[in-house]
Amino acid sequence: MKEFQKIEISQGVDLISVPATRFKTNEISISFVAPLSEKTAAANALLAHLITQTTRSCPSVSQFNRKLAMLYGASIYAGVSKLGENQCITLEASCLDDRFALGDERISSELFSFLCELVFDVKLDENGSFFEEDIARVKRILIEKIESEENDKRIFALRRLESTMFENEPYGVNRFGSKGSINAATSDDLKNALSYLINNSKIQITVVGNADIQAIAKTAKYYFDSVSRSYIAPKGSVFIGRAESSKTVVDKMDVKQGKLVLGFRVDEQSEFESNAKMRLFCDIFGGGPYSKLFANVREKLSLCYYCSARYDRRKSSIIIQCGCEEENMDKAVSEILNQLDEIKKGNIDDELSASKMAIEDLINSVYDDSISLVNWYSSQLCDKKILSPADSVSENKRVTKEGIISAASLLSLDTIYKLVKREVE
């Protein structure tokens, strides 16, 4: 049996079905892709949280929750993320599998119909506008999310690195927008955002579990055939392969532990084979306890409390995050670059075998959880080709030592960000 089935619903609208009978729940998501922009990021994020709390038929939060309770305690929540130069708005729903319903109820089909209501039958006032009190409520929620990230200095340092390194690129925009743009957003901004998502965006419906796919596809066609779609493909990522020089940014705050974040450009736009190569390289560089950065920068030299690397294939970048005292930061940077040189020299035999096994186990673990599976497929909605976890495991097996060595040569240091303790005057 095929691991997944792709059904075209409309222009730019696809349904990905991942059949599975081993879970007690079914997971359903609808993901929309819009260009990432300072002008629209806040409106899209606000809209996502607004429409997952009320609909025209369930105009209050209590009525909305009562509807979910009637669907055997189903849940719905919003997700906002960045996919390269695009913003992804996801409406995710989870429900009990139909096998466990009373009287042959089709919970998944009913829940998907309700998900469509969230988008196509929103709660508006007599003037056709969103209610100001509803907008104010989700503005508070979103601003609290941003402030929560600001208070978490590890996330704050990462966001500062991204906004600096990708300053003139859409990717530098916070996925929620800014607090100023959130406060300034109006009902018209949210209506324009909704119109773009319905009529223009790339859309992927992902279903994992034992749902009635034909019924869900029929419902999806009913809703999307009712609108005049003018599909706009997702934006391609801005690609800057090499950093001509590195820049250093230092912030001083009242922090107990310093944060060091390094941003590297990767001189290769990710295709399927290169993605596996770079993913394995990044894990050898700064992944598990076998990695160069963990074993040397953290354990052997004790320069950091933690030190890890993350590869973003869409932005052709690798970001290294460290918890580090200010007096050790320059030493840590030097040693990180030294460990990169060690990989270039091919001193990776032990790390390569350990990393291959670890990544294969990690990818295979996606099959253990329905939410992990729906996230796996929904994260690929901007890709020309969709890979199953098994496909990725096969690619991982094919990566060679020579491929890892060549991957190391693709990195160039772009930005060094330091968050250090403010001196007491």
Secondary structure, DSSP 4 states (H G I P E B T S, - for coil): --S-EEEEEETTEEEEEEE-SS-SEEEEEEEEEEE--TTTHHHHHHHHHHHTT--SSS-SHHHHHHHHHHTTS-EEEEEEEEETTEEEEEEEEEEE-GGGSGGG--HHHHHHHHHHHHHHS----TTS---HHHHHHHHHHHHHHHHHHHHSHHHHHHHHHHHHHTTTSGGGS-TT--HHHHHH--HHHHHHHHHHHHHTSEEEEEEEES--HHHHHHHHHHHHTTS-----PPPPPP-----SS-EEEEEEES-SS-EEEEEEEESS---HHHHHHHHHHHHHHHSSTTSHIIIIIIIIS---SEEEEEEETTTTEEEEEEE--GGGHHHHHHHHHHHHHHHHTT--HHHHHHHHHHHHHHHHGGGG-HHHHHHHHHTTTTSSS---HHHHHHHHHH--HHHHHHHHTTEEEEEEEEEEEPPP-
